[in-house]
Amino acid sequence: MKSNNIISFRLPIIVCLLTCGLLYCFSYLIERSFEKFSIQQNVTELNSVITSIERELCYYSPDDNRDEFLQNLLLILTGHHRLFVYIIDDAGKIVYRTRGPNLAIALKSAVFEKIIADHTTAISDMNNSSYRIAASKLIIDEDKQYITIVAVGRDLQLEFISRLRHGLGILIAIACILALVGSLITIYFTQKPINRLIKKIERINLKSINYRISTSSVPIKYVSLVKAFNNMLNRMEDVFHRQRNFTADIAHEMRTPITNLTTQTQIVLNNARSTYEYREILYSNLEEYERMSQMISDMLFLAQADNRQLVPNLIDIDLHKMILMMCEYFEPLTDEKNITFSIEGNCSHIQGDKMMLGRAISNILSNAIRYTPENEKIIIALSQITDKRVKIIISNPGNKIDSKDLPHLFDRFYRVDESRHREGNKNSSGAGIGLAIVKSIIETHKGSIYVESDDQSTRFVINLPTIN
């Protein structure tokens, strides 16, 4: 929860910083745009005034027509705020000068000649004020020269830019605070249902694994998440249930041979026995040991399958020939019940592990013999589904398997008879993991297997690829 709070606080900080950065860039662009506009406005104004003054100097000589010149000059300067003019002739005589800064100082500036030559402007600070200055040199009839200096005050523009910068700074600060508060509030209300969901999830343990979160108690945008979580709980509950049953079943399966061995050993120790009796007891114990060893081997095989450690040794297999050999192998068992095999159809050769597939089909045939009534027939049908897949159907007559049991037939230690005892059930033998091994082998070969059952027969349907 602590890390969750850190993330919740980190996000508003990021939003705040992004907002601050964007607004700062925006304010910088505004300030630069206004400053550029102000410069352009000043330059345009200065050039316009200098051009007008030069035109008047050409029309009216300040020496001969001074009154007309001054009158026209006043008309030119009318409407210009904080504009200052300084005109001198080639003799250094002041032709005209407005009240204000002493623009004669500009004559001594190092950039004055550059301003005239390049027709540019320059910044000059005089009397604690800032001015933008432009200048020109006018030669009339090659014997008369006038220098015109025009300056416009920048104090109001600089003050406006300073206030604009200050205002934008305050605006950025307010916007960042609002973004931070808004983000915190939004995250709080957004995370509130998640926090409630987390509290519900934290209460789930092994004792309450069957608990499911109601989708009606969460916002609609989290319904998919809750459904996915509930589905995960369903899978986990199924795994825990199977693990619990597996533990109980393996304990039961191990208890029976161990109990038999313990009982027989106690009986032997109570009284002296003949060599023959000892031999018989040892043979009996050996059967129990072999049974336990087989069960342990089967469990190791399934563990390897679960961990995907089974690596089939792929060779070319003729399924028809292999199944025919298996049927001959089971003839002693089928003869006891007068059961016959019927192999129908054919299919192409496949690539697979002959020992694994033989073990899988052998387990199914063994079950079929066990549950087929006397004087009946087991049918094995081979068919070619496509060029790359074949189908094997092993069908045996017998009692119908309940539909609720069909999905669990391949579970470990699952038996249709719920008592799960071999005693009193002549058809129930083995540890109950044979079909689980069959499914593991078929899936290792990238195939599939399922069971169908009705009143006429039970059918194991296997689909296998021809090439792995």
Secondary structure, DSSP 8 states (H G I E B T S, - for coil): -HHHHHHHHHHHHHHHHHHHHHHHHHHHHHHHHHHHHHHHHHHHHHHHHHHHHHHHHHHS-TTTSHHHHHHHHHHHHTT-TTEEEEEEETT--EEEE-SSS-GGGGGG-TTHHHHHHHT-EEEEEETTEEEEEEEEEEEETTTEEEEEEEEEE-HHHHHHHHHHHHHHHHHHHHHHHHHHHHHHHHHHHHHHHHHHHHHHHHT--GGGTT----GGGS-GGGHHHHHHHHHHHHHHHHHHHHHHHHHHHHHHHHHHHHHHHHHHHHHHHHS---HHHHHHHHHHHHHHHHHHHHHHHHHHHHHHHHTT------EEE-HHHHHHHHHHHTHHHHHHHT-EEEEEE----EEE-HHHHHHHHHHHHHHHHHHS-TT-EEEEEEEEEETTEEEEEEEEESS---TTTGGGTTSTT--SSTT---TT-TT--S-S-HHHHHHHHHHHTT-EEEEEE-SSEEEEEEEEES--
